[in-house]
Amino acid sequence: MRFLHAAVLFSALLHGSSAFAVPSPAALQKLHQEEAESYRIYRDEAHTQPLELRAKPVFNWTNVVGEHPQYGHLYVWTLGGRPEAIGTMFSTQTTDTRKRKLVHEFHTLSTAKLFPVTPATSAYRWEPQKGIRFDLAEEAPFVAESAGQRLTQMRGVARSFAAETRSPQKKNWQLRLLTTPLLQYQPDSGEVLEGAIFAMVSSAGTDPELLLVIEARHPAGDEKSWRWHTAAVRFSDVDIIVQRNGKPLWSSLEDSELHAEIKNQYTLIETRDKTYMCYQARIIDELPDEGPQATRRER
């Protein structure tokens, strides 16, 4: 739910009274891929450690929100095989059906401060002020030896989370876990043995609202053993309440640092530290109708 707070099922595309063309999935992915490629993200201020954009999106989503559907692709930037930043490039037709709105949404996944270079065409700049923090999953089992067992363990840790979102209109959505990770990785460095990113989505759509990053890291003061660590980060414009093992973990309703403020007539949403940011980057001419490949929506 980005920039609007109601969603309906994809079958809603079939209802209405007049039609306009929706670009083909291939055309939309090409557009969003180019948007992702326009960013340069570095792990150091001197720009000597560039992050690498994965060649393909790790997730595609569609939300039919209000009058115009939203189509998004989720991208990951890595360093040494570990994801350091994640971002959605999505777009939707404006009220002027000749125009398309491009929206960029980011959250840092780095434990250090990142230094992105936002393209000059964007109306806003993503400038996270710090990295994320991992917490030891104390009740989780010790990290297994085989990759297959570790995946089972990570899924188990992910299932220990529960979350809900709450809109400014006080409407709640219970989030559900997608048990297939968006990304599973074994980095090159000795900091992380293995990790995975899971998404939690609402019943209102398929775009991620909360991201769970689960990694086998060294516990404090121990550089030999591995223990599971977790970070739950927002990927939504609304308030989020997170629990783990039935106990409160964090709530953006109670912690102003975790709250995402809506600014500039809903064209900018950001947390105070800018670790999370979602913004209208620009408006372009609508993509051409590609004939029989284009979907038509009745309205």
Buried (B, 14 or more C-beta within 10 A) or exposed (E): BBBBBBBBEEEBBEEEEEEBBBBBBEBBBEBBBEBBEBBBBBBEEEEEBBBEBBEEBBBBBBBBBBEBBBBBBBBBBBBBEBBBBBBBBBBBBBEEEEEBBBBBBBBBBBBBBBBBBBBEEBBBEBBBEBBBEBEEBEEBEEBBEEEEEBBEBBBBBBEBBBBBBBBEEEEEBEBBBBEEBBBBBEBEEEEBBBBBBBBBBBEBBBBBBBBBBBBBBBBEEEEEEBBBBBBBBBBBBBBBBBBBEEEEBBBBEEEEEBBBEBEEEBBBBBBEBBBBBBBBBBBBEBBEBEEEEBEEBEE
